[in-house]
C-alpha cells in the first residue's frame, strides 16, 4: 500500500482539490502524494495542512494552497535536465516537491531574491512560491536564454498563475489562470502618487 493510499487527508487533497480542478499529470500527483504538507506548517496548523487555502506560517510567510502548487508544477513541466531556482515563500514545500524531478534545485528567500542577493548561477527554470507585482530584473538575469518562469502575478488585489519564457534576452509573462496565491510583498511595485 502506498503512502498516498495510507494518508486519507492527502488522498482527499488530490482527489477533491487537484483532480477536480484539472491537475491530473501523474508526476504532479505522485510528488504531492509523497510530500507531507503537515511537515511544512507549525504544529498548531497540522490538522488543516491539506485545506484548500493558504496557511499562515508567521512573520508574513505562507504555505500556498495545494492547487497553486499543483498547477504550477503542471505548467512548469520540470525535466531531469532542468537547473531550477525556487524563490521561497517561507515553507520550503515547493523545493521539496521539485527536487527529485530535476538535475539541480537551489533556493533563495524572497528577501534575498528581491535584493539581488544569492549565487550568480544560470537557471533553466525559476519558480516563485507566491505572487509578485513585478518580476525583478535581478532574477530575470539569472534565467538562461530559452528558460522558463512560473510564478503568481498580483494586480489590483487579484492574483493569477503566470508563466513565461526568455526569448532574445527578454522575459514575457502571460497570466494563465486566476487563483488565490499569497503575495510576496518584497516584489511590490513602488507606490506612486496619483489623483
N, C-alpha and C positions, 0 to 999 in steps of 0.2 A: 504494500500500500504506500503510495507516495505521500510526501508531506502535504501536498495540495489537498489530497483526499482526507488527510487526518485533521486539518485545521478548518473547522466549519466557517469561521469568520473570513478567512482568506478565500475560501471557495465561494462564499456568498458575494464577496467583493468582485471576484472575477465573473461570476455568473450574472449578478444583478446590476453591476455598475459598468464593467468593461464590455462584456459581450453584447449587452442590450444597447450600448452606445456605439457599436460598430468596431470595437477594438477586438479583433479575432485573430491577429497574427500570432502564430504558435510561439515564436520566440519571446514575444512580449508577455503572453500569458504564462509561459514557463518561468521567466525571470520574476514576474510579480507573484507567482505561486511559491517560488523558492525563497524570497527575501521577506522575513517577518517585519512588517511595519512597526509592530509594537516595540522592537528593539531601538527605534529611532525617535521615540517620544518620551517625555517624562513619565515616571511611574504612575502618576495620577491620571494620565491620558491613555494608558494602555488599553483600558476597556473600550475606548472609542477609536482605536488606531485605524480601523477599517471603515469608518464612516465616510460618506461621500462629500466631504468638505475639508478645507484646510484645518490643521490642528496647530494652535499656538504653542511654540516651544519656549517662549520667554525672550526678552531682550530684542523684540521685533523680528524674531525668526519664526518660520512656519515650516511644517511638513505639508506640502501641497496635496490636494485631493488625488485619490488614485487615478481618476480619469485623466487628469493633466499628465501624469507620468506615463500612463498607457498610450495616450495619443502622441505624446512627444516621442516616445521610442518607436511607435509605429511609423511616424513621419520621418524620423531620422534614419531608420534602416541601418543601424551601425553594422559594420563588417569587421572581419578578422584583420583587415589591413588598416583600419582607422586608428589614428592617433587622436585621442579625444581630450578636450579640456572641459571640465564641468565647473561652472560658476555656481558655487554653493548658496543655497537659500537658508542654510543653517542646520540641516538634518543629516547630511551625508548619504541619504537614502538613494538618490538618483545615481551617484557614483557607484554604489554597491550594485544597483541594477545593471549598469552598463559594463563594469569592469571585465566580467568573463566573456563578453561578446567582442572585444576589441583587442588590438595589438598593445595599446598603452592607454592609460587613463590617468590624467593629472587633475588635481582640483585646485581651485583658488577661491578664497572668500569673496563675497560680493564687494566688501570694502576694498580689498586689495585690487580686484579687477577694475573697479571704478577709478582707482587712483593710479592704475598702470603699473602696479607692483606685481612681481612674480617672474618666473622663468621666461626668458625670451625665446621660447620654442615656437615652432610652427605646427599647426594642428589641421587635420582634415575635417574635423567635426568639433564644433563648440556647442554645448548645451547649457542653457541658462535656466537654473531651477527657480524661476519666478518671472514676473512681468517687469519690463523696463519701459520707460517713456522714450528713451533714446539708447541706441546701441553704441557703446563707447568706441571711439576711434582706436584706442589702445588695444582693445580686443580684436577689432577688425584687422589690425595689422598682424595679429598672431594667426589669422586664418590663412591657410595656404590657398593658392590660386586653384579654383575649382572646388574649394572646401565648402562645407555646409554649416548652417547655423539653424538651431531650433530653439525658440525661446517664447516667452509671453510678451505681448506688447500691451502697454497701458495707454489709453487715451480717453480723456473726459470720463473718468470713473468706469470705463468698460475695458475688460481685459480679453485678449484674443490670443490663441495659439498662432504662432507665425513661424515661417521657415524661409530660408533663402540660400543663395549660393554666391560665391565670389567669382565674378567673371570680369576679365580685363581689369583686375585690380579694384573693382567696385562691388560692394555687397548691397544687394537689394532684398529687403524683407517683404514678404507678402502674408497678409493675415489669412489664416486658414479656417478658423472656427472660433466663435465667441464661447468662452469658457471661463469659469471662475478661477483666477490664479492670484496667489499672493504677490503683491507689488514689492519689488526691491527698490526702495526709495533712494538708494545710493546712485541710481541711474535716472533720477528725475531731471527734467529739463530745468534750466534756471528760470525762475519766475520773473515775468516782465509785467510792468505796469500798463494797464490799458483802461480806456474809458468805456 
